[in-house]
Amino acid sequence: MAREPVVFEQNDQADAMAPAELRKAQDIANLLDTAIKLPIIGIPVGLDSIIGLIPGVGDASMLLASLRIVYLGKKLGAPEHIQSKMLRNVMIDFGLGFIPLVGDVVDIFYKANRKNVQLLERWWIETHKSDVDQNTAKKFAEWEARMAELEKSDTNSNTP
């Protein structure tokens, strides 16, 4: 007889997640850089590559969307040097977009928004490593205790 899957309640889910600003930045970056996979070649692209095809207006509107990620990083408390790197990535992406045709092709491969989110993720994990480690240890201990309970109940129910 197959055992049903074990489901753990996530009653304190907030302490197990990244802050809302970081999750929002991740969502925006995915939308802008990797939302759609090109059918034949399988390269992920996003709104930045598609809307960027519209001369001038497309690149300007995507600049504003990319700056939203930088703003979220500032709101999150990222240090100045991280924010500077993020701005540099945005400006490189924006500048490349103004080169006709070549800029559009490069925009498919240069994922400034993903790079910026990776900078934020790396900084946030390094800054909150002890909290993440403590939370992981706590969740693992809960899992071990639950598994021990299940094994004990399985042993008791199989005994005649």
C-alpha positions, 0 to 999 in steps of 0.5 A: 500500500502506497503511503500518502505524501507528507505535507508540512504546514508553513505557518511561519512562512514569512521568516523562510522567505526573502523580503518582499522587495527582493521577490518583487525584483525577481519577478520584474527581472524574470518578466523583463529578461526571461519570460518567454523562450524562443521556440526554435533556438530555445533562448529565453527573452523577455519584454526588454528584448521585445519592447526594445525593438520599438526604436527610442520609446521601447528602450526608454520604457524598459529603462524605467522598468529596469530602474524599478529594480535598482529602486527596490534594491535601494529600498531593501538597503543594498549598499552604494557599491551594489547600487552603482553596479546595478546602475552600470548594468542598466545603463549598458543595457540602455546604451546597447539598445540604441545601436540599430539591429546589433543592439536588439541582438545583444539585448537578447543575450545581455540580461542586465535585470537578471544580473542586478537581481543576482547582485541583490540576492548575493548581497542579501544572503551574505548579509543574512547568512546566520538568519538563513542558517538558523531557519534552515536548521530549525526547519530540518529539525522539524522535518526530522521530528515529523519523519520520526513520528511517521515512522513510529506510527507506521511501526505501530500500525503494522504490528499485530 
